[in-house]
Amino acid sequence: MKSGANVSAQTVLEARRRLLRMHHEAGVGHIGGNLSSLDALLVAFHEALGPADRFVLSKGHSAGALYTALWSAGRLSDDDLRTFHQDATLLAGHPPARGIADILFATGSLGHGLSLAAGTALGLRARQSPGRVLCLTSDGEWQEGSTWEAFIFACHQRLDNLTILVDHNGLQGFGSTAEVASMAPLWDKLRGFDAEVSVIDGHDLDAIRAALAPSGRLRVVAMQTVKGKGVSFLEGRMDSHYLPLSAPQYERALQELSAR
């Protein structure tokens, strides 16, 4: 599955530009959470995921980042991305149920992806497969009871072939995660289940690379990220969760990304 190419700062920059273009041409939002998780997805699909491994995008509204990472790794084409959010496309606003080999499940309703990932990891182990599962969750999903049920199940089953990524950008659809329903200190709570928990800078490629290396244990990687990362007027902005870019905003964003 992985492309074999190391992700560089230039790789990330090109992916950010392509993601913004795709969303602008489609006229749709959910850009902030895509930009916050893009670095990790690029490392996953370029470097971490082997042929027997599986990936589950639990935060389905970040489908744009997933499609862009697959494009960057040579798994989707420019022509594919041009169909994003169009009639009859495979690249819907949330991941499709079929048609793209790298996407196992349709996800969108939050809190369901970790259950799918845990079941997949259990199935791989039952078949004595060497594969492992990466699952990307949002920080808001840890307010969902179903996420905790899946985590308890994964710990109980000692799913050492499962790595759970948390995109901790601190903002969700209707406010900050701290204001809506704070789970802090979330990482200490997770450690109470005897899982391996690491907290990293979610935009530090070396830190992501190290966190995604096989560990032989059930692992949670808490990625401290910035919503709208890379575009100054989107960074840390609540409105970047839903709203698309206007034409002037798109041009300004491209100018910022081209100046680096």
Buried (B, 14 or more C-beta within 10 A) or exposed (E): BBBEEEBEEEBBBBBBBBBBBBBBBBEBBBBBBBBBBBBBBBBBBBBBBEEEBBBBBBBBBBBBBBBBBBBBBEBBEEEBBBBBBEEEBBBBBBBBEEEBEBBBBBBBEBBBBBBBBBBBBBEBBEEEBEBBBBBBBBBBBBBBEBBBBBBEBBBEBEBBBBBBBBBBBBBBBEEBBEEBEEBEEBBEBBEEBEBBBBBBBBBBBEBBBBBBEBBEBBBBBBBBBBBBBBBEEBBBBBEBBBBBBEEEBBEBBBEBBEEE
